Amino acid sequence: VARLVDAVHGWSLGDPTDPSVSIGPVVRARAAARIRAQVDDALAGGAVDLVDPARYPADRPGTPYLRPSVLVGVTHRMEVMREETFGPIVGVMPVDSDDEAVALMNDSAYGLTASVWTSDEDRAWQIGDRLDTGTVFMNRCDALDPELAWVGVKHSGRGCTLSRVGYEALTRPKSFHFRTTL
């Protein structure tokens, strides 16, 4: 967690066209307000944000600019741990076993992506196979690859984008069955 916070403290928030900026705005000010409400709710419930807000002066209410947060002391009852936040927020919650982690990760109405952090690739495969998500990442998250399908399950969307599978939905196949006569 300390290494994560150190990395986050190295990020900058601002104009996404500026190459020195790490984090641009979320999709709209209303979305930023919703994410802030999730963080505030978690803090009111006992969570602690380990990120220094003074490092992100561009984070101002009423704007789509939202500073990152690393929350500890979260519980699975908190919305930030059950909803698709779509912002630079992460809750870190210890669990006692892989089984508990999988059960909590699957206890959501959503299933877009999951991220498994481990040095054991076989274990990531085993855990990932049990997760009810469209995509599983190991030691990263939300990195798009046009060769790989982008799939959501449950309330995280329908169908598939990217990859050959995703592009097939955008095509209209036509079959020709010719037989020559002599």
Long-range contacts (C-beta under 8 A, 24 or more apart in sequence): 1-50, 1-70, 1-72, 1-92, 4-70, 4-90, 4-92, 5-50, 5-51, 5-70, 8-51, 8-68, 8-70, 9-51, 9-52, 9-55, 11-68, 13-56, 13-58, 13-59, 13-65, 13-66, 13-67, 13-68, 14-58, 14-65, 23-67, 23-68, 23-88, 25-63, 25-64, 25-65, 25-66, 26-64, 26-65, 26-66, 26-86, 26-87, 27-64, 27-86, 28-64, 29-62, 29-63, 29-64, 31-64, 31-86, 31-87, 32-63, 32-64, 32-65, 32-66, 32-87, 33-61, 33-62, 35-66, 35-85, 35-86, 35-87, 35-89, 36-61, 36-66, 38-78, 38-79, 38-80, 38-83, 38-85, 38-89, 39-69, 39-71, 39-80, 39-89, 41-78, 41-79, 41-80, 42-71, 42-74, 42-78, 42-79, 42-80, 42-81, 42-91, 43-71, 45-74, 45-75, 45-77, 45-78, 46-73, 46-75, 47-71, 47-72, 47-73, 47-74, 47-78, 47-80, 47-91, 48-72, 48-73, 76-104, 76-107, 82-107, 82-108, 82-109, 83-108, 83-110, 84-110, 84-112, 84-156, 98-123, 98-126, 98-127, 101-127, 102-127, 102-130, 102-131, 105-131, 105-133, 106-130, 106-131, 106-132, 108-154, 109-154, 109-155, 110-152, 110-154, 110-155, 110-156, 111-152, 111-153, 111-154, 111-155, 111-156, 112-152, 112-153, 112-156, 112-157, 113-137, 113-141, 113-142, 115-139, 115-140, 115-141, 134-160
